[in-house]
Amino acid sequence: MLLHGEPLQSEHKKMDVKVADLPSGPLDIYRQKASFNWKEMLCFIDGEEILAFKQHVFKTLENDPLFARTPGEDISIEKMRELNFLRVKQLFRYDFMTKEESMADPWRVVVLNDFLGMYDCAMAAKFNLNKGEFVINSPDFEAAKFWVGNLGKTATHALVFAQLYTPDQVCHGLHSFIVPVDGPVHHVLLTVIYNYVLQVRDPKTLLALPGVLVGDMGKKLGQNGLDNGFALFHNVRIPRENLLNKTGDVTPDGRYVTPFKDPNKRFGASLGALSGGRVSITRMALVNLKLALTVAIRFSAARRQFGPKDTEEIPVLEYQLQAEMGREIHAIACSSKPLGSWMAQKGIQECREACGGHGYLAMNRLGDLRSDNDPNCTYEGDNNVLLQQTSNYLLSLLHAKHHDGVRIESPLHTVDFLDNLHNILGSKFIATTMEECMDSAVPLAAYKWLVCFLLEESQKRLEQQRASGKDEFEARNNSQVYYCRSLAIAYIEHNCLQRFHELTTDQDTPAGLRPVLSKLCALYGLWSLSNHMATLYQGNYLNGRKPAEWFQMAILTLCSQLKDDAVALVDVFAPPDFILNSPIGNADGQIYKNLWSTVMQGSQVLERPSWWKEFCSDKPVVGSLRPKL
């Protein structure tokens, strides 16, 4: 969890930023039951400066007619993209953050994208760039660039990764090029690998330039406000200076030069910029899950259904089932994206189901959130492939310790505990009651053992594969399922739990917030750890049936204890109703009033279909088309 702004000096400190009261309604009963002050939590997590910034952005969008919309509105893709373009254009006019402000406080860039993503994640994605020539060429259709954002209809320039060939026909691997193609040789084979920026369309007409075939991918499952496209290049010439040459360059006489002696390290440096994108995707998934939880929790607290005999119906919420810096950052990014996107994928689906049939209505936005989140599991690297990069990092640390005696430590301290691997593996589960399991220190200790065990087992599996004659690629590929993949997931889950646990015990955390945060931390740790129970038993960290029973009962107990806090917790991160754009998720909890109002605003709601005459008169003759033979 990332916290920003000055810590509160007192849990009773008066906030300078005014946080409006939420409208009164059916949710009041739960808000009054909350064990903490949701406004204090909001200020603690966001910080007053960011909170004021958020209020300014949301209010600006709400007051601008261009951003007005109707829940579940059915508009064409062409219109959707036009609106997205006009809204992004308007964002530049508002200039919520100057270049100087973003450089002085980069965190504001992150939170601004969060705010815009709450309105529409497609808008946030779009808001966020022999003559001494290279020749860019796509040898076949498989070498085409696909899924490039904004390339479908509007982009005029593209940053292109391509294989770099020098005149001696030596391939130097992936480089980046800037490629304007309006000009009149070194050859570049476009099979995906050095950064080049190409001009692909005329900025005045948006028509493709000579040698460039560029087009739209078509309708997607979600994020259709963003035009994803494809491009192929046929002998497109670009100046030598258009090679982005931080990791490698070509001299005027055609010689290749690079500051990296190891091609693999140069390749890694070329791809290092992708880590930022992966972290951004993690936050996009988090934003989507926040919105879905807001809708589902508020609906579940306001929706009443059945109940004990001879008593009033009870809210659905009461039902139990509802309830080295660069390398390290790269490892964190490559595992946080899978964790965040998969958790959001599963969480949004559960929220959709928790809202019953109303969750299936497009106007309530859960379907859009599910579809918009889905590509987070794929772009900027397939999740399973990324996890392998994280496990490779962890295995390299263990190898260095075993072979060179190098201490395992890192700038962000996410792996420091692994230096004590031998002692941790000798530890056992020590809790003796269900109540002891509800302390987040218990699942945290289990996670440290789990990561150490999976690291050692993954190393053994790799050595077995190598000993059997497998090459390095096949050995690593055959070590993913049950080993390296699980290792990478456990590593990032431990990191999240460690940071959360430290927050709950930090003296700067207001005393009034610590109890609910401690329960949430323990619940997250136990729930995540429950996915690894087989491994905990396999390595003899757990023995007998009692630990599994305690884990289960602790999870259920914590859910029950947090039930009365659920509405207040989503109030902390819920955006205004205008941004949330979901009738059943409105802050007033008047789900049926809001649903009815939105339904009646729909187009042709009470009108008969245009083909009503055919329906009423031209009745089918049963069997008339059946063969007579």
N, C-alpha and C positions, 0 to 999 in steps of 0.2 A: 504494500500500500504506500502510495506517495503522498506525503503531506507537505503543504506549502503555506507560507505566511508566518507571521510571528506567533509563537505559542501563547495561549491564553494565560495571563498571570493569575487569574482566579476563575473558578467555574461560575462565579456570579458577575464576572466582568461585563459591563454594558457594551454592546457592539455599536460601533460608529455607523456601520452599514445597516440600514433598515431592512429587516426581513418581514415581509407581509404575512399576516395570519392567513391560514388556509380557510376556504369557505366552510361554513358549518353544514353538517349533513349526517348521513348514516355512518360515516367513518369516525364521527366524534367519539363514539363509545370506545374504540380502540386507541385513539389518540390520547384519551384521558387515562387509559390503562398503562401507557408507556412508562418505562422505568427511567427515562432520561429525557432531557430537553432537546428536541430535534434541531432547534435553531442553534443551540450551542454546539451540537455535533457538526452541523453544516459549516459554521464558522471555523471550527477546529480543523476540519478536513480541507476546506477550500482556502481558508485564510481570508481576511477582510478585503484585501486588494483584489484578489481573483474573484471573490464573490461580487464585488461592485462591478468588475469588468463583465462578469456573466450577466448580471442584471441589465447592464447597458446594452449588450449585444442582443439579448432576448427581447427587450423592450423596443429596440430599434427595428428589429424584424417584424414584430407584431404591429407596429404603427405604420409600416410601409405596405400599401395595397398590393405591390408586386409580389409580396410573400404570402398573401392571403390564399387559403386553400380550404377545400372541403374534405372531411375524412372519407377515404375510399373513393375519391373522385376517379372517374374513368376517362382518361384522355389518351390520345394517340401518342405513339413514341415520338413522332415528329414534333408534336406540340410540347411533349415532356422535355425534349432536348432544347427546344427554343426557350422554354421557361427557365430551364437550368442555366442556359447561356445568359439570359437577361438578368437573372438573379446574381450570378457570379459577377457580371459586369457592374451590378449595383454594389456588390461588396467592395470592389475596387474603389468605387466612388466614396463609400463610407470610410475606407482606410482605417479600420478598427485598430490597426497596429502599424506604426511606421517601421521602416527598416532599422532605424536607430533603436527603437524600443525593443524590437525582436532580438537584436544583437545584445542589448543590455540585459534582457531577461528571456532566454530561449523557452522557458517554461510557458510563457504566455502564448507562444506559437502552438504548443501542444494543446493547451486548454481551449484556444480559439477553434482549433480543428474539432475538438470534442463538442463544443457548443454548436458549431455548424453541422456536425454529424448528427446531432440530436434532431435537428430540423430535417436534414436529408443528407445521408452519407455520400450520395453521388455528387452533391454540391461541394462537400468538404474535400472530396478527392480531386475535383476539378480545380478548386481554388489553389490547392497546393502545387521542370523546365530543361615519261622522259622530260615532262614539263614541270617536274616537282609535284606531281599529282598522284592521288590514289584513285583507283577505279573500283567502285562498289558494284558487286555483281551477285545476284542470287542464282546459283547454278540450277536450282530446280524448285518445285513447289514446296518441298519439305523444308527448304531454307527460308521460306517466307517468314516475316515477322507477324505474329498473331497476338491478339489481345492487348494491343497497345492502347492505353487510355487516350481519348480525344482524337485518335487517328482516323476513326471511321468517317467523320464528316468535316471536322474543323481544324485540326492541327496543321500548321504550315511548316514546322520544323520537327525533326526527330533526332534523339540521341541514339545512335546505333552501335551495338556490340557486334564485332565481326572478327574473323580470323585474319591476321595480318601476314601477307606474303611479301617478302622483299624480292628484288630483281633476280637474286640467285635461287629463287623458288623454294627458299626455306620458310616454313610456317612458324611464326613466333607466337601463335596463340591469340587469346582474347584481348582485344584492345577497343578503345572508345573513339568514335569519330563524330565530328560535326560536319554534316554533309549538305551544303547548299548545292543544288543541281542546276543552277541557271548559268554556270560557266561553260567554256567551249564545248614514268608511270610505274607507280608501284601498284601491284594488284592486291585487292582485298576480296577474299572469298567469303561470302555472307552465309556462314553456317552457324551463326550465333557465337561470336566471341571476340574486341578492343572498341572502346567507345568513340563513336563518330556522331556529329550532329549533322543531319541532312535537311535541306529544305525540300519538302515534298509537295507543297502546293504554292501557287501564286497567292500572296497575302491579299491581293486586291480582288481576285476572282474566285479563290478557293478551288481552282481547277488544278489537276495534277500536272506536275512539270514533266518534260520529256525524260523518258527512261524510267519513270516511276509508275508502278501500278499500285494504287492505293484505294481501299474501299472499306465498307462497313461490314461488321460481323453479323449483323441482324439482331433480332429480339433475343434477349437473355432471360433467365429466370428472375433476375432482379437487377437493380441499379441501371435501369434503362434510360435514366437521365444522362448517363455517361456514354458517349459513343466510342465503343471499342472497335478497333479496325485492324486491317492487315496491310502489308506492304511488300512488294518485290521490286528489286532494282536491276536494271539492265544497263551495264556499262556506264554507271553514273560517275562522273569525274568530280573530284573535290581537291582543293589545295592541300599540300602537305601539312600546312599549319593547322588544318582542321582536326588533326589527330590530337586527342587529349593525352598529353605525353607525360603524366606524372609517373607512370610505372614503366614506360618504354617509349622510345622515339626512333625516327628514321632520319639520318643526316641527308643533306642535299645530294650527296653522291651515292645514296641508297644503302648505307650501312645501318644496321640495327644496333641501338645502344640502350642499356637499361641499368639502373642502379642495383638491381637484384641479381645475385649470383645463382640463386635457386629459382628455376621457373615456377615451381609450385608456390613459393612465397610471393612471387610477382602476381601469379594468378589469384592468390588469396587476397592480395592488396587491391587488385582490380575489382573484386567482388565485395570488398569491405563496405562500400557505400550501401549495399543492399540491407545491411543490418538495421539502418535507420528506418527503412521501409517496413521491415518485419516488426519492429517495435511499434510503428504506427498502426499496423494491422491488429496487433494485440489490443491497442487502445480502441480501435474501431469495434472490435468484438465486444469489448467491455461496455462501450456506449450502447450497442444494440441490446446487450443483456440487461443493462440498467433500465432501458425503456420498457422491455418486455416484463421485467419484474414489477415495475411500477403499475403497469396495466393489470397484471395477473393478481398481485397482492391486493390492490384496491378493489378489484372486481370480487375476489374471493372473500374479502371482509364485508362487502356490502350485499352480496348475493346470498339470499337465504333459501334453504332447501331442506325439506323433511325435518326430522328431529325426533326426540323421544315421544312416546305416545302421550297424548293429551297435553302436550306442551307446544309452545310456538316453534316455528321453524328456526333453525340455527344457521349462522353464516357458514359458507363452504370452507372458510379458513379454519374452522374448528375441527374439520375432519383430518385425521392423522397424516394421510398421504400427501397433503397439500404443502402440509407444513415444509598476467601481462594484460593491460587494460583492454586493448583491442580484441584479443583472443577471448578474453572473458566476456566482454560485451557481445561478441559474436556468438559465443556459446549460450548466453542468456537469451539473445534475440532468437536464435534458432530453436530454442525450446519453449520460450514464452509465447511465440505465435501459435504453435500447435496447441499448447495448453489453453490459451485464451480463446482461440477460434473454435476448438472442439467443445470447450465448456459452454460457450455461448450457443453453439449449435444445439447441444442437448438441453440447455436451460431454456432457450426460447421455445423449443418444442414442448417442453413440460409446461411452460406458461400458456402456450396455445391450448393444450389439452385441459389445463386447469380451468380455463374459461369456458369450457364446453362448446356448444354450438356457436355462441357469440364470438368465441375466439377465432372461428372460421370465417367470420364476416370481414371482408376487406377493409371496411371502414374503421375497424378497431386496430388495424396496423400490424398485428402480430404476423400475418402472412408476409407482408413486405419486409418486416425485420428479419424473419427467417430466411427469405430469399436473398436479401441484401447481405446478410452475414455469410451465406454459404460460400461465396468465392474467397472469403478470408482463409478458408482451409486449403486453398489451391495456389493463389497467386503469390508472387515473391518467393516461390519455392514450395513444392509439395511437402506437407507436414512430416510425412514419414522420412523423406530424404533429409529434411532439416534436422530432425532428431539425430540422425547419424553423425552430423557434423558436431553436435554437442557431445555425443558419446566419444567421438574421436578425440576431442579436447580433453575429456576426463581421463581417457586411457593413456594419452600422451603424458599426463602428469604422473600417473602411477608408474609408467615405464621409466620416466626420468628419476623417480624416487628409488626404484628397485635397482636400476643399472648405474646411476650416477650419484646416488645419495642426495639428490636435490630435494630440499624441503618443499612440500606442497603448500603453496600460499598464493594469493592473488590480490590485486589492488582493491577489489570490491569485497573481498573476504568470503565469497560464496563457496570456496572450496577448502578453506583453511582447516576445517575439521577433519578432512581426509588424511592429513598428516598423522593423525592419531588412529588411523584405520585399524591397526592390530588390536588396540585396547577396546575400541568400539565394538569390533566383531566378537570380543569376548564377553560383552555385556548381555544381559537378559532382561526381559520384561519384568518389572518389579511391582507394578500396581497390584493391590490385593482386593480392591472393591470397585464397584461401578463409579462411585463418587470420586475416587482418585483419578479415574480415566478422564473426568471432566476438567482436569487441569491441562492446559495446552502444552505444558512441559512434557507430559506423557507421550502424546503423539509426536512431538518434536524429537524426543530421544529415539523413538521407534524409527522415525524417518532417517536419522543419522545412521543408524544401524542398517537400514534398508539400502541406502545409497552405497555404503561401504560394501555390503554383501553383493549387490548387483555389479559393482565395479570389479570386484575380485572374480566373480563368476563370469563376467563378460571377457575379462582377460584370459581366463582358463579356456573358455570356448574358442576364442581367437587362436590361441596356441594350439589347440586340438585341430582346428581347421588347417592351420599352416603345416602342422606335422603330417597331416593326411595328404599333402601335396597340392592343396588349393593355393592359387595365386592370391595376392593381397586383396584385390577387389572381391573375388569370390569368397574369401575367408571372412571379410567384413560383412558382405551381403548375407552370408549364411549365419551370421551371429546376431542378427537384428531381433527377430521375434523371441520373446521371453528373456532376452539378455540386454543388448545395447539400447534397443528402443525403450524398454522399461527403465533402464538406467537413466536415460536422458529425461524422461518424464518425472521420475522420482527426484532427480536433481532440482528441477525447476519448482516442483511442488514443495520440496524442503525449503528452497529459498523464499518462496512466498510465505510459508508458515513461520520461518525464522524471523522475517521482517515484521510480520503481524504480531508474533509473540513479544518481540522487543518493544513494539508500540504499546502493548497492553501493560508492560512493566515500566515504561518510561515515566519518570517523575513529572515531565512536562505535559503528559496526558491528563486532562482534568479529571479529578476524582469522581465526578458525577458521571463520567463516560466510561470509566474503566470496567465496571461490572458488565455492561452490555457488550463492550468490545471483547472482553475476556471470554464471554460465552460464545460469541461469534467465532473467535479464534479457535477455541477448542472444537467447536462444531465443524469448522472447515478442516482442521487437522484430522479429526476422527473420520469424517465423511470421505476425504481424499484417501486416507490410509486404508479404508475398508476395501478399496479396489486392489490392494496388494496383500490381502490376507493370506492367500495361498503361498506367496513367497515368504512371508513372515513365519509361517509354519514350516515350510520347506527348509529354511535355514535354522530352525529350532529356536528362533527368538521367542516365539509363542509356543506353549504346550498346553494340551487339554482343551476342553470346551469352554471353560470359564472366560478367558480373555475375549473370545469372539462374542460371547453373550454380553459381557460388560460393555464392549464397544457398541453393540447394537442398542442396548438399553440407555447408554450415555447419549447416543445420537437422538433417540426418541425423547429422552428427558430434556435435553437442550432445546429441541424443536418446540416442545411444550412450553418451556420457560420463556422462549423468545417469541411465542405466538402473539402475545399482547404488545410486543415492541415492533412487530412486522410493519404495520402501517407507518409508524413514525420513522422507521429506518428507510423506507422508500421515499418518504417525504424529504429526507436529507438530500438524496441525489435526483429526485424527480424534477424535470423542467416544468415551466408553466404549461397550462393546458394547451395553449396555442402551439407550442413546440411539440408537445407529446402527441397531439392530433389523434386522440383515441377516445371516443365517447364513453366507453366503459371504464376508462382509466382516469377520468377527470377528478380533480381534487375534491369536489363536493360529494362524490360517492353516489350521486343520483343517476344510477346506471340506466334505468328504464326511461326516465325523463329525457336523458341525453340521447339515448338510442332512438327513441321515437322522433325526437326533433331532427336528428340527422337523417333518419330514413325518409321522413316527409320532405326533406330538402332535395332528395334525389330526383334525377331526371325521369319524367314519364312514370312516376311511381304508381299513379292511379289510372293511367291510360291503358287501353287495350292494345295488343300488339298490332303492328302494321299489317300482318298477315291474318287478321281475325276472320275475314270472309272465307278464306280457304279452310280454316280450322272448323268453322261452323257449318259449311255447306258441302265441301268436297270430302265426304267420308270414304275411307278406303274399303274396298270390297275384299273381305277376307279370302285369301286363296286365289285371287284373280291373276297373280303372276306365277302361280305354281304350275310346273309343267303338267300338261294334260295326259301324257303317256304313262 
